[in-house]
Amino acid sequence: MAATFEENKKVMTEVLLNDEFSRHLGIEILEFEEKFIRARIPFKKPLLNNYGSVHGGVLYSFADILAGTVACMSGKFCTTVEGSMNYLEPAVSREYIYCEAKRVRGGNHLIVVKVKIKNDDGTLVDDGSFTFYRSPKDVSI
């Protein structure tokens, strides 16, 4: 029997909160639906590059983690096949950087998720797209 949305949400929230790298980034979930997640990370010195903006690798990782979380809401373990980011503006902020990920296609084998990253004033700093392979393995903690 397939897991319910609430069961998948509980598992994926636990996976995200128990992931050491996600904790290092300081990911805080703000909104979580079946095909959408919105979260934030603090604007803090260890995540910044030499120019005072959030490092591009941090932004890519943040986007990939959220996109993967949404992909796994299918109830199956998913792994990144491809990801691309458009770095539009420097990610500078006063307190937080926000990311939202929305599943736009969910097939039997591939899932596509679009992401947007914004600073605290709502300026779009990055957008991207991630494709995931949907494995036959159920998600679990």
C-alpha positions as CSV (number, residue, x, y, z in Angstrom):
1,M,0.0,0.0,0.0
2,A,1.3,3.4,-1.0
3,A,2.2,5.8,1.8
4,T,0.0,8.9,2.4
5,F,1.1,12.5,1.9
6,E,1.4,13.0,5.7
7,E,3.5,9.8,6.0
8,N,5.8,10.9,3.2
9,K,6.0,14.4,4.7
10,K,6.9,13.0,8.1
11,V,9.7,10.8,6.7
12,M,11.1,13.5,4.4
13,T,11.1,16.1,7.2
14,E,13.0,13.7,9.4
15,V,15.5,12.9,6.6
16,L,16.1,16.6,6.1
17,L,16.4,17.5,9.8
18,N,18.7,14.5,10.5
19,D,21.0,15.3,7.5
20,E,24.3,16.7,8.9
21,F,24.9,18.9,5.8
22,S,21.4,20.3,5.9
23,R,21.9,21.2,9.6
24,H,25.3,22.8,8.7
25,L,23.5,25.0,6.2
26,G,20.8,25.8,8.8
27,I,17.9,24.8,6.6
28,E,14.5,25.7,8.2
29,I,11.3,24.5,6.5
30,L,8.7,27.2,6.2
31,E,6.1,25.5,4.0
32,F,5.7,21.9,2.9
33,E,3.1,20.5,0.5
34,E,3.0,17.4,-1.7
35,K,4.6,19.1,-4.8
36,F,6.1,22.2,-3.1
37,I,8.6,23.2,-0.4
38,R,9.8,26.6,0.8
39,A,12.7,26.9,3.3
40,R,15.4,29.4,4.3
41,I,19.0,29.4,5.4
42,P,20.6,32.1,7.6
43,F,22.8,34.7,5.9
44,K,26.0,33.8,7.9
45,K,29.7,34.2,7.4
46,P,30.7,30.5,7.0
47,L,28.4,30.4,3.9
48,L,29.8,33.5,2.2
49,N,32.4,33.9,-0.5
50,N,35.2,36.5,-0.4
51,Y,32.8,39.1,-2.0
52,G,30.3,39.0,0.9
53,S,27.5,37.0,-0.9
54,V,26.4,33.4,-0.4
55,H,28.8,31.0,-2.2
56,G,27.3,29.6,-5.4
57,G,28.0,26.0,-4.2
58,V,26.0,26.7,-1.1
59,L,23.1,27.9,-3.2
60,Y,23.3,24.9,-5.5
61,S,23.3,22.5,-2.6
62,F,20.4,24.3,-0.9
63,A,18.4,24.1,-4.2
64,D,19.3,20.4,-4.8
65,I,18.4,19.4,-1.2
66,L,14.9,21.0,-1.5
67,A,14.3,19.8,-5.0
68,G,15.3,16.3,-3.9
69,T,13.0,16.5,-0.9
70,V,10.0,17.4,-3.2
71,A,11.0,14.6,-5.7
72,C,11.0,12.0,-2.9
73,M,7.5,13.0,-1.9
74,S,6.5,10.5,-4.6
75,G,7.2,8.0,-1.9
76,K,10.2,6.6,-3.7
77,F,13.9,7.4,-3.2
78,C,15.1,9.8,-5.8
79,T,18.6,10.7,-6.9
80,T,19.8,13.7,-8.9
81,V,20.4,13.0,-12.6
82,E,21.0,16.6,-13.7
83,G,20.8,20.0,-12.3
84,S,21.3,23.5,-13.6
85,M,21.2,26.9,-12.0
86,N,21.1,30.4,-13.4
87,Y,22.9,32.8,-11.1
88,L,21.1,36.1,-11.7
89,E,22.2,38.3,-8.9
90,P,24.6,38.1,-5.9
91,A,22.9,36.4,-3.0
92,V,23.2,39.2,-0.4
93,S,20.8,39.6,2.4
94,R,20.3,41.0,5.9
95,E,19.1,37.8,7.6
96,Y,18.0,34.9,5.3
97,I,18.1,33.4,1.8
98,Y,14.9,31.7,0.7
99,C,14.4,28.7,-1.7
100,E,11.3,27.3,-3.1
101,A,11.1,24.1,-5.1
102,K,8.1,22.9,-7.1
103,R,7.6,19.6,-8.8
104,V,6.5,20.3,-12.4
105,R,6.6,16.7,-13.8
106,G,6.4,13.4,-12.0
107,G,6.7,10.3,-14.2
108,N,7.4,6.7,-13.4
109,H,11.2,7.1,-13.8
110,L,12.0,10.9,-14.0
111,I,10.8,13.8,-11.9
112,V,11.5,17.4,-12.8
113,V,11.6,20.2,-10.1
114,K,12.0,23.9,-10.7
115,V,13.7,26.1,-8.0
116,K,13.8,29.8,-7.2
117,I,16.2,31.4,-4.7
118,K,15.4,34.9,-3.3
119,N,16.9,37.2,-0.7
120,D,15.0,38.8,2.2
121,D,13.6,41.6,0.0
122,G,12.2,39.2,-2.5
123,T,14.8,39.7,-5.2
124,L,15.2,36.6,-7.4
125,V,18.9,35.7,-7.2
126,D,18.9,32.3,-8.8
127,D,16.6,29.9,-10.6
128,G,17.1,26.4,-11.8
129,S,15.9,23.0,-12.8
130,F,16.7,19.6,-11.4
131,T,15.9,16.1,-12.8
132,F,15.7,13.1,-10.6
133,Y,15.6,9.4,-11.2
134,R,12.7,7.8,-9.2
135,S,14.0,4.4,-7.9
136,P,11.8,1.5,-6.9
137,K,13.1,1.9,-3.3
138,D,10.6,3.4,-0.8
139,V,11.8,6.4,1.2
140,S,12.7,5.7,4.8
141,I,14.4,7.3,7.7
